[in-house]
Amino acid sequence: MKNLQCSYCGKKEPLVKRIFGGSHQAFICNECIVEFFNLLEREEENRKQKDVRSHLPKPQEIAQFLDQYVISQEKAKMALSVALYNHYKRISYPKHHHIELEKSNILLLGPSGSGKTLLAKTLARVLNVPFAMSDATALTEAGYVGEDVESILSRLLHAASFDIEKAQKGIVYIDEIDKIAKKGESVQSGRDIGGEGVQQGLLKILEGASVYVPLKGARKNSNTETVLFDTKDVLFICGGAFVGIKEERGEKRSGFLASNPSSPTQRTLRKQLLSYGMIPEFIGRIPLILELEPLNLESLVKILKEPKDSIIAQYQYLFSLDGVKLEFTDEALLAIAQKSLDEELGARGLRHILEEILMPLLFEIPSKEEVTQVSITQGFVLGNSEALILEPRREDG
C-alpha cells in the first residue's frame, strides 16, 4: 500500500505521526488537526472578545447609569466611568505587539456617608459583574487571629457562585482602608499586625497575581480546600475617610483630584497619604485617586427622593403593602436632611433618621385597617408637633 498524503499540508505518512482518512478520498495528518483546533480556539476567543466589546457600555452611558442611583459627585462619576470602561477594554485587548495595558486600581477618599460604597456597588451593577465588599479593619497579617487578605477573594468567588472565570473579572471594594495605616511599634501596641502587615499582604493581589484562595473564606491551612485565583483582571476599589488629611491648595476645592499621578495635586496628596501611614508600595499600586466632597443639604434631599431605589421609595413601598399611602412634605424632607447634616452622618444617616421617626408608625399602622394615607410633616420630624395626617377609609354609600 502506498504512503498516504495529507490533503491539506501535503506531508506524507513517514513525515508525520499519523494520517486519518475521511470521505471523498480526503486525508488529514495529526499536525493539521492540532493547527485547525488552535485556529478554532483563536476564532472562538476573538468572537467572545468581540461580544464583550459590543456589550461594553461607553463612559457616558456608565455615567448615566450612575446618575440613576448616585446623587452629586459628578466629576468623580465621570472619572470612575472612564476607569471602568478602560479596565474592561483592557481585559478585551490584553496585549498589542509589545504594549501591555496595566491595571488601574482606584482609591476613594471622602467622609462617611459621601457615597464611596454606593459608587463601587453601582459600578458592578453597570456590567453585571460579581462584586464583593470587605472591611479592612477585619484583616490581619498572616498567622494572627482575623481574616487573611485572600478572604476578600473568597467573597468574590462566592458572589460569582464559585464560577472562577467570572469571579476573576469582578470588582472588589475594600472599605476603611485608612484603618490599616502604618502604626509605630511600641510597648503598648506591640507588632503592627493590622496595619503595615496588611498593606504588605494586599500588594500581590492589587498588582495582579495568582494566589490560592480558600473556598469557604477561612484562613488557609493544610486542611483548607483552595482554588488558584488570578487577580490580574480584578478591579480593586479602596475607600477611606482619612480623617485629618487636609490639602493646602491655592485654588477652590473641586471635590475631584486629577488622575494624572504627576500632577501637583496628586503628588501632594500622595505625600500626605504616606505621612498618614500608607506605605509607598501600596500607594504605587493605585494610580487613580479620587476625593469625594461632603454632601450638602440640597444633595441630601435629592438622595432621599430622586434615585431609582431611593430611601423614601423603599418606605413608601413598605407602607403600600399594608394598603397605606405614605407622603412627605418638602419641609419634612428638608428637616430630615438637616438632621443628618447636623450630626455629620452623610447619606448613611438618612436611613437611621427615617427609621427612628417612622418606627411608631411602622408599629401601629399595620393594625389600623381604616388608615389609607399618612402624611409626614416637618413638625412630626422635629418631634414638636402632632402634624401627622391620617385619612380613614370612607364607607361606600
C-alpha positions in Angstrom: 0.0 0.0 0.0 1.4 3.4 -1.0 2.1 6.0 1.6 -0.8 8.3 2.4 -0.5 12.0 1.9 -2.3 14.8 3.9 -4.7 16.7 1.6 -4.0 20.0 3.5 -0.3 20.3 4.1 0.9 17.7 1.6 3.1 15.8 4.0 3.4 12.1 3.5 3.0 9.4 6.2 6.6 9.0 7.1 6.9 12.7 7.9 4.0 12.8 10.4 2.9 10.6 13.2 -0.5 9.6 11.7 -2.8 10.4 8.8 -6.5 10.0 9.1 -8.8 9.1 6.2 -12.1 10.8 5.5 -14.8 10.7 2.9 -14.2 11.6 -0.7 -10.6 10.3 -0.5 -9.6 13.3 1.7 -6.8 12.8 4.3 -5.6 14.9 7.2 -2.5 14.5 9.4 -2.2 14.9 13.2 -0.3 18.2 12.8 -3.0 19.8 10.7 -5.7 18.6 13.2 -3.8 20.4 16.0 -3.4 23.5 13.8 -7.1 23.6 12.9 -8.0 23.1 16.6 -5.9 26.0 17.7 -7.4 28.1 14.9 -10.9 27.3 16.1 -9.9 28.2 19.6 -8.5 31.6 18.5 -11.6 32.3 16.5 -13.8 31.5 19.4 -11.7 33.7 21.7 -12.0 36.6 19.2 -15.7 36.0 19.0 -16.0 36.2 22.8 -13.9 39.4 22.9 -16.0 41.0 20.1 -19.1 40.0 22.0 -17.8 41.6 25.2 -16.8 44.8 23.4 -20.2 45.1 21.7 -21.9 44.9 25.1 -19.4 47.2 27.0 -21.2 50.5 27.7 -19.3 53.7 26.8 -18.2 56.1 29.6 -21.1 58.4 29.1 -23.6 55.5 29.3 -21.9 54.3 32.5 -22.2 57.9 34.0 -25.9 58.0 33.0 -26.4 54.7 34.9 -24.6 56.0 37.9 -26.8 59.1 37.8 -29.8 56.9 38.4 -28.5 55.8 41.8 -25.9 58.2 42.9 -26.5 61.9 43.7 -23.8 64.6 43.3 -20.1 63.7 43.0 -20.3 64.5 39.2 -16.6 64.7 38.5 -15.9 61.6 40.4 -18.6 59.7 38.5 -17.0 60.9 35.2 -13.6 59.6 36.3 -15.0 56.3 37.5 -16.9 55.8 34.3 -13.7 56.2 32.2 -11.8 54.0 34.6 -14.4 51.2 34.4 -14.6 51.4 30.6 -10.8 51.3 30.3 -10.4 48.4 32.7 -12.8 46.1 30.9 -11.5 47.3 27.5 -8.0 46.2 28.8 -9.4 42.8 29.5 -10.7 42.5 25.9 -7.3 43.8 24.5 -4.7 42.4 27.0 -1.8 42.9 24.6 -0.9 44.7 21.3 2.5 43.7 20.0 4.9 44.8 22.8 2.3 47.0 24.5 0.6 45.6 27.6 -2.0 47.7 29.4 -1.6 47.9 33.2 -4.4 47.7 35.7 -5.7 50.9 37.3 -7.0 50.3 40.8 -8.9 53.2 42.5 -8.8 54.9 45.9 -11.8 56.9 47.0 -11.3 59.5 49.7 -14.3 61.0 51.5 -16.1 61.4 54.8 -18.5 58.8 56.0 -21.8 58.8 54.1 -20.4 60.6 51.0 -21.2 57.7 48.6 -18.0 55.7 48.4 -19.6 52.3 48.9 -22.6 53.1 46.7 -20.4 54.2 43.9 -18.4 50.9 44.0 -21.6 48.8 44.2 -23.2 50.7 41.3 -20.2 50.3 39.1 -20.5 46.5 39.4 -24.2 46.7 38.6 -23.4 48.6 35.3 -21.8 45.5 33.8 -23.5 42.9 36.0 -20.1 41.5 37.2 -19.5 39.9 40.6 -19.0 42.3 43.5 -17.5 41.7 46.9 -17.0 44.1 49.8 -14.6 43.7 52.7 -13.7 45.8 55.7 -10.0 46.4 56.0 -10.3 46.5 59.8 -11.1 42.8 59.9 -7.9 41.9 58.1 -4.7 40.9 59.9 -1.2 39.8 58.9 -0.9 36.1 58.1 -0.5 34.0 61.3 -2.7 36.1 63.5 -6.4 36.0 64.6 -8.5 37.7 62.0 -9.0 37.4 58.2 -6.3 36.8 55.6 -6.3 39.1 52.6 -7.2 36.1 50.5 -10.6 36.0 52.3 -11.5 39.1 50.1 -11.2 36.9 47.0 -13.2 34.1 48.7 -16.1 36.6 49.0 -15.8 37.5 45.3 -15.8 33.8 44.3 -18.9 33.2 46.4 -20.6 36.2 44.7 -19.8 34.6 41.4 -21.5 31.3 42.5 -18.0 29.8 42.5 -17.5 30.4 38.8 -13.8 31.1 38.9 -13.6 32.6 35.4 -16.4 35.0 36.2 -15.0 35.9 39.6 -11.6 36.8 38.1 -13.3 39.6 36.2 -15.2 41.0 39.2 -14.9 44.1 41.4 -13.7 44.2 45.0 -14.4 47.2 47.3 -12.2 47.4 50.4 -13.7 49.8 52.9 -12.0 51.6 55.8 -8.6 51.3 54.1 -7.3 54.2 56.1 -7.6 52.0 59.2 -4.6 49.9 58.0 -2.3 52.8 58.0 1.1 52.0 59.4 1.4 52.4 63.2 4.6 52.7 65.0 5.6 49.7 67.2 5.6 50.4 70.9 5.4 48.6 74.2 1.7 49.3 74.3 0.7 48.4 70.7 3.2 45.6 70.0 3.5 44.3 66.5 1.5 46.2 63.8 -0.4 43.2 62.6 -3.4 45.1 61.3 -1.5 48.0 59.7 1.6 47.7 57.6 1.5 43.9 57.6 -2.0 44.0 55.9 -0.8 46.6 53.4 2.1 44.3 52.5 -0.3 41.4 52.2 -2.5 43.3 49.8 0.3 44.2 47.4 0.3 41.0 45.5 -3.4 40.8 44.8 -3.7 44.5 44.0 -1.0 44.3 41.3 -2.3 41.1 39.8 -1.0 37.6 40.8 -2.2 34.0 41.1 -2.9 33.1 44.7 -4.5 30.1 46.4 -7.9 31.2 47.8 -9.9 29.2 50.5 -13.2 28.3 49.1 -15.1 28.9 52.3 -13.5 32.1 53.4 -11.5 30.5 56.2 -7.8 31.0 56.8 -5.6 28.8 54.7 -4.1 25.7 56.3 -3.2 22.2 55.3 -6.9 21.1 55.6 -8.5 24.0 53.8 -9.8 23.5 50.3 -8.3 26.1 48.0 -8.5 27.2 44.3 -6.0 29.1 42.3 -7.3 32.7 41.7 -5.7 35.1 39.2 -6.3 38.7 40.2 -4.8 40.4 37.1 -8.3 41.3 35.8 -10.0 42.1 39.2 -10.7 45.8 39.7 -9.9 46.9 43.2 -11.6 50.0 44.7 -10.4 51.1 48.1 -12.3 53.6 50.2 -11.5 55.6 53.4 -12.2 58.8 55.2 -8.6 59.6 56.1 -9.7 61.9 58.8 -7.1 64.7 59.3 -5.7 64.8 55.8 -6.1 68.4 54.7 -4.8 69.6 51.4 -3.5 73.1 51.1 -4.2 74.4 47.7 -4.2 77.9 46.3 -7.4 77.0 44.4 -11.0 76.4 45.2 -11.7 72.7 46.2 -13.4 71.0 43.3 -14.1 67.6 45.0 -12.0 65.9 42.4 -8.4 65.0 42.2 -6.8 64.7 38.7 -6.0 61.1 37.9 -2.6 62.1 36.5 -0.1 60.8 39.1 2.4 63.5 38.1 0.0 66.4 38.7 0.8 68.8 41.6 -2.5 67.9 43.3 -1.8 64.1 43.1 1.8 64.5 44.2 0.8 66.5 47.3 -2.0 64.0 48.2 0.3 61.0 47.8 2.8 62.6 50.2 0.0 63.2 52.7 -1.1 59.6 52.3 2.5 58.4 53.0 2.6 60.7 56.1 -0.7 59.2 57.2 0.8 55.8 57.3 0.2 54.2 53.8 3.3 52.6 52.5 4.8 53.7 49.1 4.4 50.2 47.6 0.6 50.3 48.4 0.1 53.8 47.0 2.1 52.9 43.9 -0.4 50.2 43.0 -3.4 52.6 43.0 -2.9 55.0 40.0 -6.3 56.7 40.3 -7.2 58.7 43.5 -10.5 60.5 43.7 -11.7 62.7 46.5 -15.4 62.9 47.3 -17.0 66.1 48.7 -19.2 66.0 51.9 -22.8 66.2 50.8 -24.7 69.4 51.3 -28.3 69.9 52.3 -29.6 70.0 48.7 -27.8 66.8 47.8 -29.1 65.0 50.9 -32.7 66.0 50.0 -32.2 64.7 46.4 -30.8 61.4 47.8 -34.0 61.0 49.8 -36.3 61.0 46.8 -34.5 61.0 43.4 -32.5 57.7 43.0 -34.3 54.8 41.4 -34.2 52.9 44.7 -34.5 56.0 46.9 -34.9 55.6 50.7 -38.3 57.3 50.5 -39.5 55.0 47.7 -38.5 52.0 49.8 -40.5 53.1 52.8 -43.5 54.1 50.6 -43.4 50.5 49.2 -43.4 49.1 52.8 -46.4 51.1 53.7 -48.2 50.2 50.4 -48.0 46.5 51.3 -50.5 47.4 54.1 -52.6 49.4 51.8 -51.4 52.8 53.1 -50.1 55.7 51.0 -47.1 57.4 52.6 -46.3 61.1 51.8 -43.6 63.6 52.9 -43.9 67.3 52.7 -41.0 69.2 51.2 -40.4 70.8 54.6 -40.2 67.3 56.2 -37.6 66.2 53.7 -35.5 69.3 54.5 -35.8 68.6 58.2 -34.6 65.0 57.8 -31.7 66.2 55.6 -30.8 68.9 58.1 -30.7 66.4 60.9 -28.2 64.2 59.0 -26.1 67.3 58.2 -26.1 68.5 61.8 -25.0 65.1 63.0 -22.4 64.7 60.2 -23.8 61.4 59.2 -24.0 62.0 55.5 -26.2 59.9 53.3 -25.8 56.9 55.5 -27.6 58.7 58.3 -30.7 59.4 56.4 -32.0 55.8 56.8 -31.2 55.9 60.5 -33.2 59.1 61.0 -36.1 57.8 58.9 -36.2 54.5 60.8 -36.3 56.4 64.1 -39.1 58.8 63.2 -41.2 56.2 61.4 -40.8 53.4 63.9 -44.0 54.3 65.9 -46.0 54.3 62.6 -44.4 51.1 61.4 -45.6 49.6 64.7 -49.1 50.9 64.8 -50.3 51.3 61.1 -50.5 47.6 60.2 -53.1 47.1 62.9 -55.2 50.0 61.8 -57.1 48.8 58.7 -59.1 52.0 58.4 -56.0 54.1 57.6 -55.3 54.7 53.9 -52.8 57.6 54.0 -50.1 59.0 56.2 -48.5 62.4 55.6 -45.2 63.2 57.3 -44.7 66.9 58.2 -41.8 69.0 59.4 -43.4 69.2 62.9 -43.6 65.4 63.1 -39.9 65.0 62.1 -38.8 67.6 64.7 -41.0 65.9 67.4 -42.7 69.2 68.4 -46.0 68.7 66.6 -48.7 66.2 66.1 -49.0 67.2 62.5 -49.5 63.6 61.4 -52.4 63.3 59.0 -54.3 60.0 59.0 -57.1 59.6 56.5 -59.7 56.9 57.5 -61.2 54.7 54.8 -64.6 56.1 53.7 -67.6 53.8 53.8 -69.4 53.2 50.4 -72.7 54.9 50.1 
